[in-house]
Amino acid sequence: MPPPGAAESGMRQTGRLESDVYREIRPAPALRRHVACYWEACARGAAQRVLPDGCMDILLRVEGGVTPYVVGAMTRAVISPDDGAAMIGVRFRPGEAFAFLDVASSDARDALLSPLDAGRPELGSLADAVASAPPAGRIRALEDALLARLPRARPADARVRRAVDLLLSSRGTVRVAQLALAVGLGDRQLERAFDERVGLGPKALARVLRLQALVASLDAHGPGAVPWARLAAEAGYADQAHLVRDVRALAGLTPGELRRERMSDFFKAAASPGGISGAERTSP
């Protein structure tokens, strides 16, 4: 069930990877250009692999008090331990955290920053707002804080936003040269703009989005032999060898290992926060 007040704010559970221990909630319409979702996670009983998704998050750890962190865009999967604490968060669309956080996205890449690390005392104010809300109202308090900050949000770079939209809509298959031409920037200019706003270069973000497309196909495939060549082509890989290299680099597993992990009973019972959402064999 959505939390109290969800209907008025436009919050809805997205249903993606929803389980007893993790759920996602859509933001209010005014924030949907910036925010992919809010999420809630409770104790999972075991560590879990989180795949890169190109997004930055604000994570609030709820145990006694509320401790906030900035989670940067990831270039490789991480193993998230289960220390028994509940967590809530906001996942920004690629490049959109820049509007709300005065943190260079490149500085947060592959990092978990505390308010002190990030130099952002307002994260403490956000944590106070969430801490003062009842458990059922924490997501609402988080959204209210973002809505209050929206009029003061830093303006978007229309060229970066356009390039990100092209990458998202193509699931990472657009070439960097095509992106640069489409938005009127040189390759190096586009790289620098992505570094500042997204935390990943356009080529790195494309690589992550191809992984996410592959994972979605694997999750939808179910049991049985995997048509790796077809999935590789559909996800934009040059061939199966390309798929294997990228999955190993980004997920830390072979494609077959990743598929078996995602099909495990534990994974299905406790899906991790992963993306906008951190590749058996007939070969990989």
C-alpha contacts under 8 A as a table, 3 or more apart, distances in Angstrom:
res1	aa1	res2	aa2	distance
1	M	13	Q	7.86
2	P	6	A	5.88
2	P	11	M	7.44
2	P	12	R	6.17
2	P	13	Q	6.26
2	P	25	I	7.67
3	P	6	A	5.57
3	P	136	A	5.92
3	P	137	G	7.13
4	P	7	A	7.92
4	P	136	A	6.72
4	P	137	G	7.07
5	G	8	E	5.60
5	G	9	S	6.59
5	G	140	R	7.65
6	A	9	S	5.39
6	A	10	G	5.98
6	A	11	M	4.65
6	A	12	R	6.48
6	A	140	R	7.97
7	A	10	G	5.39
7	A	11	M	6.26
7	A	12	R	7.51
8	E	11	M	7.67
9	S	27	P	7.51
9	S	28	A	5.16
9	S	29	P	7.97
10	G	26	R	7.05
10	G	27	P	6.33
10	G	28	A	4.56
10	G	29	P	6.46
11	M	25	I	5.69
11	M	26	R	4.66
11	M	27	P	5.14
11	M	28	A	5.80
12	R	24	E	7.96
12	R	25	I	4.91
12	R	26	R	4.81
12	R	27	P	7.49
13	Q	23	R	6.82
13	Q	24	E	5.28
13	Q	25	I	4.10
13	Q	26	R	6.01
14	T	18	E	7.83
14	T	23	R	7.81
14	T	24	E	5.59
14	T	25	I	5.69
14	T	26	R	6.20
15	G	18	E	5.12
15	G	23	R	7.20
15	G	24	E	6.86
16	R	23	R	7.72
16	R	24	E	7.13
16	R	277	S	7.72
17	L	22	Y	7.44
17	L	23	R	7.01
17	L	271	A	5.54
17	L	272	S	7.47
18	E	21	V	7.91
18	E	22	Y	5.68
18	E	23	R	4.60
18	E	24	E	6.83
18	E	271	A	6.98
19	S	22	Y	5.21
19	S	23	R	6.19
19	S	268	K	7.85
19	S	269	A	6.19
19	S	270	A	6.13
19	S	271	A	6.65
20	D	23	R	7.65
20	D	269	A	7.17
20	D	270	A	7.09
21	V	40	E	7.85
21	V	41	A	5.38
21	V	42	C	5.11
21	V	43	A	6.82
21	V	44	R	6.32
21	V	269	A	7.71
21	V	270	A	5.71
21	V	271	A	7.60
22	Y	39	W	7.16
22	Y	40	E	5.60
22	Y	41	A	4.40
22	Y	42	C	6.69
22	Y	270	A	6.70
22	Y	271	A	6.45
22	Y	272	S	6.84
22	Y	273	P	7.39
23	R	39	W	5.65
23	R	40	E	5.55
23	R	41	A	6.80
24	E	37	C	6.12
24	E	38	Y	5.61
24	E	39	W	4.31
24	E	40	E	6.58
25	I	37	C	5.51
25	I	38	Y	5.03
25	I	39	W	6.02
26	R	32	R	7.98
26	R	36	A	7.19
26	R	37	C	4.88
26	R	38	Y	6.36
27	P	30	A	7.97
27	P	31	L	6.08
27	P	32	R	5.94
27	P	35	V	6.59
27	P	36	A	7.37
27	P	37	C	5.81
27	P	38	Y	6.77
27	P	143	E	7.39
28	A	31	L	5.59
28	A	32	R	6.49
28	A	143	E	7.90
29	P	32	R	5.27
30	A	33	R	7.45
30	A	147	L	7.83
31	L	34	H	5.46
31	L	35	V	5.76
31	L	147	L	7.35
32	R	35	V	5.08
32	R	36	A	6.55
33	R	36	A	7.90
33	R	93	R	7.62
33	R	96	E	7.92
34	H	92	F	5.83
34	H	93	R	5.67
34	H	96	E	5.07
34	H	97	A	7.17
35	V	38	Y	7.78
35	V	90	V	7.10
35	V	91	R	6.03
35	V	92	F	4.30
35	V	93	R	5.43
35	V	96	E	7.36
36	A	90	V	7.80
36	A	91	R	5.57
36	A	92	F	5.26
36	A	93	R	5.09
36	A	276	I	6.00
36	A	277	S	7.13
37	C	90	V	6.06
37	C	91	R	5.45
37	C	92	F	7.17
37	C	276	I	7.83
38	Y	88	I	7.40
38	Y	89	G	5.61
38	Y	90	V	4.36
38	Y	91	R	6.03
38	Y	139	I	7.10
39	W	88	I	5.54
39	W	89	G	5.29
39	W	90	V	6.34
39	W	91	R	7.60
39	W	273	P	7.56
40	E	86	A	7.72
40	E	87	M	5.88
40	E	88	I	4.35
40	E	89	G	6.58
41	A	86	A	5.84
41	A	87	M	5.20
41	A	88	I	6.22
42	C	84	G	7.51
42	C	85	A	6.68
42	C	86	A	4.31
42	C	87	M	6.28
43	A	82	D	6.29
43	A	83	D	7.34
43	A	84	G	4.79
43	A	85	A	5.99
43	A	86	A	5.98
44	R	47	A	7.56
44	R	82	D	6.26
44	R	84	G	7.57
44	R	270	A	6.24
45	G	82	D	6.25
45	G	84	G	7.57
46	A	81	P	6.78
46	A	82	D	5.46
47	A	79	I	6.38
47	A	80	S	5.40
47	A	81	P	4.16
47	A	82	D	5.15
48	Q	79	I	5.37
48	Q	80	S	5.13
48	Q	81	P	6.48
48	Q	82	D	7.74
48	Q	272	S	6.90
49	R	77	A	6.52
49	R	78	V	5.75
49	R	79	I	4.48
49	R	80	S	6.12
49	R	272	S	7.33
49	R	278	G	6.77
50	V	77	A	5.48
50	V	78	V	5.41
50	V	79	I	6.19
50	V	80	S	6.72
50	V	272	S	6.29
50	V	273	P	6.67
50	V	274	G	5.66
50	V	278	G	4.02
51	L	74	M	7.94
51	L	76	R	6.85
51	L	77	A	4.50
51	L	78	V	6.84
51	L	250	L	7.45
51	L	251	A	6.18
51	L	274	G	5.59
51	L	275	G	7.56
51	L	278	G	0.96
52	P	55	C	7.82
52	P	73	A	7.13
52	P	74	M	4.95
52	P	75	T	6.09
52	P	76	R	5.86
52	P	77	A	5.70
52	P	208	V	6.32
52	P	250	L	7.19
52	P	251	A	7.89
52	P	274	G	6.77
52	P	275	G	7.14
52	P	278	G	3.14
53	D	73	A	7.37
53	D	74	M	7.09
53	D	208	V	5.95
53	D	209	L	6.67
53	D	212	Q	6.74
53	D	274	G	6.30
53	D	275	G	4.63
53	D	276	I	6.49
53	D	277	S	7.23
53	D	278	G	6.16
54	G	73	A	5.30
54	G	74	M	6.52
54	G	93	R	7.91
54	G	94	P	5.61
54	G	198	V	7.69
54	G	200	L	7.38
54	G	205	L	5.91
54	G	208	V	6.43
54	G	209	L	7.32
54	G	275	G	7.64
55	C	72	G	7.28
55	C	73	A	5.16
55	C	74	M	7.72
55	C	91	R	6.53
55	C	92	F	5.82
55	C	93	R	5.65
55	C	94	P	4.75
55	C	95	G	7.45
55	C	198	V	7.81
55	C	275	G	7.28
55	C	276	I	7.27
56	M	70	V	7.40
56	M	71	V	5.60
56	M	72	G	4.83
56	M	73	A	5.01
56	M	91	R	6.05
56	M	92	F	5.58
56	M	93	R	7.39
56	M	94	P	6.95
56	M	97	A	6.34
57	D	70	V	5.95
57	D	71	V	5.00
57	D	72	G	6.75
57	D	89	G	6.58
57	D	90	V	5.47
57	D	91	R	4.41
57	D	92	F	5.92
57	D	97	A	7.67
58	I	68	P	6.91
58	I	69	Y	5.76
58	I	70	V	4.75
58	I	71	V	6.11
58	I	89	G	5.40
58	I	90	V	5.34
58	I	91	R	6.74
59	L	68	P	5.65
59	L	69	Y	5.14
59	L	70	V	6.24
59	L	71	V	6.85
59	L	87	M	6.90
59	L	88	I	6.03
59	L	89	G	4.36
59	L	90	V	6.74
60	L	66	V	6.12
60	L	67	T	5.40
60	L	68	P	4.30
60	L	69	Y	6.29
60	L	87	M	5.61
60	L	88	I	5.35
60	L	89	G	5.80
60	L	127	A	7.04
61	R	66	V	5.55
61	R	67	T	5.08
61	R	68	P	6.32
61	R	85	A	6.64
61	R	86	A	6.18
61	R	87	M	4.58
61	R	88	I	6.75
62	V	65	G	5.95
62	V	66	V	4.66
62	V	67	T	6.64
62	V	85	A	6.10
62	V	86	A	5.25
62	V	87	M	5.58
62	V	88	I	7.64
63	E	66	V	6.41
63	E	85	A	5.58
63	E	86	A	6.75
65	G	131	A	6.49
66	V	127	A	5.63
66	V	128	D	7.25
66	V	130	V	7.33
66	V	131	A	5.74
67	T	124	G	7.81
67	T	127	A	6.42
68	P	114	S	6.57
68	P	115	P	6.87
68	P	123	L	6.33
68	P	124	G	6.90
68	P	127	A	6.05
69	Y	112	L	6.34
69	Y	113	L	5.34
69	Y	114	S	4.70
69	Y	115	P	6.39
69	Y	123	L	7.79
70	V	108	A	7.46
70	V	111	A	7.98
70	V	112	L	5.76
70	V	113	L	4.96
70	V	114	S	6.50
70	V	115	P	7.68
70	V	118	A	7.39
71	V	108	A	6.82
71	V	109	R	7.94
71	V	110	D	7.62
71	V	111	A	6.05
71	V	112	L	4.76
71	V	113	L	6.46
72	G	105	S	6.89
72	G	108	A	4.40
72	G	109	R	4.56
72	G	110	D	5.54
72	G	111	A	5.41
72	G	112	L	6.53
72	G	113	L	7.97
72	G	199	G	7.33
73	A	105	S	7.73
73	A	108	A	7.03
73	A	109	R	5.03
73	A	110	D	5.99
73	A	111	A	7.93
73	A	198	V	7.45
73	A	199	G	5.98
73	A	200	L	6.92
74	M	77	A	7.13
74	M	109	R	5.96
74	M	110	D	4.68
74	M	111	A	7.84
74	M	278	G	7.01
75	T	109	R	7.65
75	T	110	D	6.45
75	T	200	L	7.79
75	T	204	A	7.43
75	T	208	V	7.54
75	T	250	L	6.43
75	T	278	G	7.97
76	R	110	D	7.70
76	R	249	A	6.78
76	R	250	L	4.33
76	R	251	A	6.04
76	R	252	G	7.41
76	R	278	G	6.07
77	A	250	L	5.88
77	A	251	A	4.94
77	A	252	G	6.60
77	A	278	G	3.95
78	V	278	G	6.38
82	D	85	A	7.40
88	I	139	I	7.51
90	V	142	L	7.95
91	R	276	I	7.86
92	F	95	G	7.67
92	F	96	E	5.79
92	F	97	A	5.51
93	R	96	E	5.43
93	R	97	A	7.27
93	R	276	I	6.97
94	P	97	A	7.48
94	P	164	V	7.02
94	P	198	V	5.72
95	G	98	F	6.26
95	G	160	V	7.68
95	G	161	R	7.18
95	G	164	V	7.60
95	G	194	F	7.56
95	G	197	R	4.92
95	G	198	V	3.97
95	G	199	G	7.54
96	E	99	A	5.80
96	E	100	F	7.78
96	E	156	A	7.64
96	E	197	R	7.37
96	E	198	V	7.46
97	A	100	F	5.50
97	A	101	L	5.98
97	A	197	R	7.88
98	F	101	L	5.31
98	F	102	D	6.62
98	F	103	V	7.01
98	F	104	A	7.51
98	F	105	S	6.97
98	F	154	R	7.09
98	F	197	R	5.76
98	F	198	V	7.70
99	A	102	D	7.71
99	A	153	A	4.84
99	A	154	R	4.35
99	A	155	P	6.30
99	A	156	A	6.76
100	F	146	L	7.82
100	F	149	R	7.26
100	F	150	L	7.62
100	F	153	A	5.47
100	F	154	R	6.73
101	L	120	R	7.61
102	D	120	R	7.13
103	V	107	D	7.22
103	V	108	A	7.42
103	V	118	A	6.35
103	V	119	G	7.78
103	V	120	R	7.85
104	A	107	D	5.32
104	A	108	A	6.85
104	A	196	E	5.71
104	A	197	R	7.21
104	A	199	G	7.68
105	S	108	A	5.24
105	S	109	R	6.44
105	S	195	D	6.68
105	S	196	E	5.42
105	S	197	R	5.68
105	S	198	V	5.80
105	S	199	G	4.30
106	S	109	R	5.20
106	S	195	D	5.41
106	S	196	E	5.86
106	S	197	R	7.79
106	S	198	V	7.40
106	S	199	G	4.18
106	S	200	L	7.03
107	D	111	A	7.89
107	D	199	G	7.51
108	A	111	A	5.12
108	A	112	L	7.08
108	A	113	L	6.94
108	A	199	G	7.12
109	R	199	G	5.66
109	R	200	L	7.40
113	L	116	L	7.70
113	L	117	D	5.29
113	L	118	A	5.63
114	S	117	D	5.00
114	S	118	A	6.01
115	P	118	A	5.06
115	P	119	G	5.78
115	P	120	R	5.26
115	P	121	P	5.92
115	P	123	L	5.95
115	P	124	G	6.80
116	L	119	G	4.99
116	L	120	R	6.71
116	L	121	P	7.28
117	D	120	R	7.99
120	R	123	L	5.90
120	R	124	G	7.94
121	P	124	G	5.43
121	P	125	S	7.05
122	E	125	S	4.87
122	E	126	L	6.26
123	L	126	L	5.00
123	L	127	A	6.18
124	G	127	A	4.98
124	G	128	D	6.20
125	S	128	D	4.99
125	S	129	A	6.32
126	L	129	A	5.13
126	L	130	V	6.36
126	L	142	L	7.03
126	L	145	A	6.55
127	A	130	V	5.13
127	A	131	A	5.97
128	D	131	A	4.97
128	D	132	S	6.15
129	A	132	S	5.34
129	A	133	A	6.63
129	A	141	A	6.25
129	A	142	L	7.39
129	A	145	A	7.64
130	V	133	A	5.30
130	V	138	R	5.24
130	V	139	I	7.73
130	V	141	A	5.52
130	V	142	L	6.17
131	A	134	P	7.75
131	A	138	R	7.59
133	A	136	A	7.87
133	A	137	G	5.57
133	A	138	R	5.54
133	A	141	A	6.61
134	P	137	G	5.22
134	P	138	R	6.39
135	P	138	R	5.52
136	A	139	I	7.55
137	G	140	R	5.20
137	G	141	A	6.17
138	R	141	A	5.03
138	R	142	L	6.20
139	I	142	L	4.99
139	I	143	E	6.15
140	R	143	E	5.05
140	R	144	D	6.01
141	A	144	D	5.06
141	A	145	A	6.24
142	L	145	A	5.25
142	L	146	L	6.51
143	E	146	L	5.10
143	E	147	L	6.11
144	D	147	L	5.02
144	D	148	A	6.09
145	A	148	A	5.15
145	A	149	R	6.38
146	L	149	R	5.06
146	L	150	L	6.06
147	L	150	L	5.04
147	L	151	P	7.84
148	A	151	P	7.02
149	R	152	R	5.42
149	R	153	A	6.18
150	L	153	A	4.98
156	A	160	V	8.00
156	A	161	R	7.14
157	D	160	V	5.44
157	D	161	R	6.20
158	A	161	R	5.04
158	A	162	R	6.01
159	R	162	R	5.12
159	R	163	A	6.18
159	R	183	V	5.35
159	R	184	G	7.66
160	V	163	A	5.04
160	V	164	V	6.08
160	V	183	V	7.81
160	V	190	L	7.47
160	V	193	A	6.77
160	V	194	F	6.64
160	V	197	R	7.71
161	R	164	V	5.11
161	R	165	D	6.10
162	R	165	D	5.07
162	R	166	L	6.26
162	R	183	V	6.86
163	A	166	L	5.11
163	A	167	L	6.30
163	A	179	L	5.86
163	A	180	A	7.76
163	A	182	A	7.71
163	A	183	V	6.62
164	V	167	L	5.05
164	V	168	L	6.09
164	V	202	P	7.97
165	D	168	L	5.07
165	D	169	S	6.02
166	L	169	S	5.23
166	L	170	S	6.07
166	L	174	V	7.30
166	L	179	L	7.53
167	L	170	S	5.22
167	L	171	R	5.78
167	L	172	G	4.83
167	L	173	T	6.91
167	L	174	V	6.16
167	L	205	L	7.93
167	L	206	A	6.36
167	L	209	L	7.81
168	L	171	R	4.94
168	L	172	G	6.32
168	L	209	L	7.17
169	S	172	G	7.82
170	S	173	T	5.45
170	S	174	V	6.33
171	R	206	A	7.18
171	R	209	L	5.42
171	R	210	R	5.82
171	R	213	A	6.47
171	R	235	A	7.43
172	G	205	L	7.20
172	G	206	A	3.88
172	G	207	R	6.38
172	G	208	V	7.56
172	G	209	L	5.08
172	G	210	R	5.32
172	G	236	G	7.42
173	T	206	A	6.63
173	T	210	R	7.31
173	T	235	A	7.89
173	T	236	G	5.56
174	V	178	Q	6.60
174	V	179	L	6.82
174	V	206	A	7.65
175	R	178	Q	5.26
175	R	179	L	6.36
175	R	203	K	7.73
176	V	179	L	4.98
176	V	180	A	6.13
176	V	187	D	7.00
176	V	202	P	6.46
176	V	203	K	6.38
177	A	180	A	5.16
177	A	181	L	6.21
177	A	187	D	6.41
178	Q	181	L	5.17
178	Q	182	A	6.07
179	L	182	A	5.05
179	L	183	V	6.30
180	A	183	V	5.41
180	A	184	G	5.86
180	A	185	L	4.94
180	A	186	G	5.67
180	A	187	D	5.69
180	A	190	L	6.34
181	L	184	G	5.16
181	L	185	L	6.36
181	L	186	G	7.37
185	L	189	Q	5.92
185	L	190	L	5.88
186	G	189	Q	5.13
186	G	190	L	6.12
187	D	190	L	5.22
187	D	191	E	6.24
188	R	191	E	4.95
188	R	192	R	6.24
189	Q	192	R	5.21
189	Q	193	A	6.19
190	L	193	A	5.09
190	L	194	F	6.10
190	L	202	P	7.63
191	E	194	F	5.20
191	E	195	D	6.10
191	E	201	G	5.30
191	E	202	P	6.46
192	R	195	D	4.99
192	R	196	E	6.38
192	R	201	G	7.67
193	A	196	E	5.28
193	A	197	R	6.15
193	A	198	V	8.00
194	F	197	R	5.12
194	F	198	V	4.99
194	F	199	G	6.30
194	F	200	L	6.14
194	F	201	G	5.29
194	F	202	P	6.51
195	D	198	V	5.77
195	D	199	G	4.65
195	D	200	L	5.48
195	D	201	G	5.66
196	E	199	G	6.03
198	V	201	G	7.43
200	L	203	K	7.99
200	L	204	A	5.79
200	L	205	L	5.85
201	G	204	A	5.20
201	G	205	L	6.14
202	P	205	L	5.09
202	P	206	A	6.08
203	K	206	A	5.09
203	K	207	R	6.28
204	A	207	R	5.06
204	A	208	V	6.37
205	L	208	V	5.08
205	L	209	L	6.17
206	A	209	L	5.09
206	A	210	R	6.21
207	R	210	R	5.25
207	R	211	L	6.47
207	R	246	D	7.47
208	V	211	L	5.12
208	V	212	Q	6.33
208	V	250	L	7.51
209	L	212	Q	4.95
209	L	213	A	6.18
210	R	213	A	5.01
210	R	214	L	6.20
210	R	235	A	5.58
210	R	236	G	6.52
210	R	237	Y	7.70
211	L	214	L	5.04
211	L	215	V	6.12
211	L	235	A	7.65
211	L	246	D	7.66
211	L	247	V	6.86
211	L	250	L	7.89
211	L	279	A	7.46
212	Q	215	V	5.04
212	Q	216	A	6.17
212	Q	275	G	7.39
213	A	216	A	5.18
213	A	217	S	6.37
213	A	235	A	5.76
214	L	217	S	5.12
214	L	218	L	6.20
214	L	231	L	6.80
214	L	232	A	7.47
214	L	235	A	5.64
214	L	279	A	6.44
215	V	218	L	4.98
215	V	219	D	6.05
215	V	279	A	6.46
216	A	219	D	5.14
216	A	220	A	6.21
217	S	220	A	5.13
217	S	221	H	6.03
217	S	231	L	7.24
218	L	221	H	5.03
218	L	222	G	7.08
218	L	259	R	6.67
218	L	279	A	7.39
219	D	222	G	6.37
219	D	259	R	7.98
219	D	262	R	7.32
219	D	263	M	7.71
221	H	226	V	7.67
222	G	263	M	7.82
225	A	280	E	6.66
225	A	281	R	6.94
225	A	282	T	6.64
226	V	280	E	6.46
226	V	281	R	6.80
226	V	282	T	6.59
227	P	230	R	5.53
227	P	231	L	6.24
227	P	282	T	7.17
228	W	231	L	5.05
228	W	232	A	5.88
228	W	240	Q	6.88
228	W	282	T	7.12
228	W	283	S	7.17
228	W	284	P	7.17
229	A	232	A	5.13
229	A	233	A	6.29
229	A	239	D	6.96
229	A	240	Q	5.97
230	R	233	A	5.20
230	R	234	E	6.13
231	L	234	E	5.03
231	L	235	A	6.03
232	A	235	A	5.29
232	A	236	G	6.33
232	A	237	Y	5.14
232	A	238	A	7.38
232	A	239	D	6.19
232	A	240	Q	5.96
232	A	243	L	6.18
233	A	236	G	5.23
233	A	237	Y	5.54
233	A	238	A	6.80
233	A	239	D	6.80
234	E	237	Y	7.61
237	Y	240	Q	7.20
237	Y	242	H	5.94
237	Y	243	L	5.80
238	A	242	H	5.98
238	A	243	L	7.71
239	D	242	H	5.34
239	D	243	L	6.50
240	Q	243	L	4.91
240	Q	244	V	6.18
240	Q	284	P	7.37
241	A	244	V	5.09
241	A	245	R	6.23
242	H	245	R	5.25
242	H	246	D	6.25
243	L	246	D	5.35
243	L	247	V	6.08
243	L	255	P	7.93
243	L	279	A	7.25
244	V	247	V	5.28
244	V	248	R	6.09
244	V	254	T	6.44
244	V	255	P	6.19
244	V	279	A	7.11
244	V	284	P	6.55
245	R	248	R	5.30
245	R	249	A	6.18
246	D	249	A	5.06
246	D	250	L	5.96
247	V	250	L	5.24
247	V	251	A	5.36
247	V	252	G	6.97
247	V	253	L	6.64
247	V	254	T	6.38
247	V	255	P	6.11
247	V	279	A	5.58
248	R	251	A	5.54
248	R	252	G	4.74
248	R	253	L	4.93
248	R	254	T	5.36
248	R	255	P	7.33
249	A	252	G	5.72
249	A	253	L	7.90
250	L	278	G	7.12
251	A	254	T	7.98
251	A	258	L	7.53
251	A	278	G	6.23
253	L	256	G	7.90
253	L	257	E	5.75
253	L	258	L	5.80
254	T	257	E	5.14
254	T	258	L	6.20
254	T	279	A	6.59
254	T	284	P	7.02
255	P	258	L	5.11
255	P	259	R	6.18
255	P	279	A	3.27
255	P	280	E	7.65
255	P	284	P	5.79
256	G	259	R	5.11
256	G	260	R	6.22
256	G	279	A	6.22
256	G	280	E	4.49
256	G	281	R	6.17
256	G	284	P	5.90
257	E	260	R	5.16
257	E	261	E	6.10
257	E	279	A	7.66
257	E	280	E	7.60
258	L	261	E	5.10
258	L	262	R	6.23
258	L	279	A	5.56
259	R	262	R	5.22
259	R	263	M	6.21
259	R	279	A	6.07
259	R	280	E	7.29
260	R	263	M	5.06
260	R	264	S	6.18
260	R	280	E	7.60
261	E	264	S	5.29
261	E	267	F	6.91
262	R	267	F	5.57
262	R	268	K	7.09
263	M	267	F	6.59
263	M	268	K	6.69
264	S	267	F	5.29
264	S	268	K	6.42
265	D	268	K	5.27
265	D	269	A	6.23
266	F	269	A	5.07
266	F	270	A	6.00
267	F	270	A	5.05
267	F	271	A	5.36
267	F	272	S	7.88
268	K	271	A	5.88
274	G	277	S	6.77
274	G	278	G	5.99
275	G	278	G	7.81
280	E	283	S	7.01
280	E	284	P	6.60
281	R	284	P	5.40
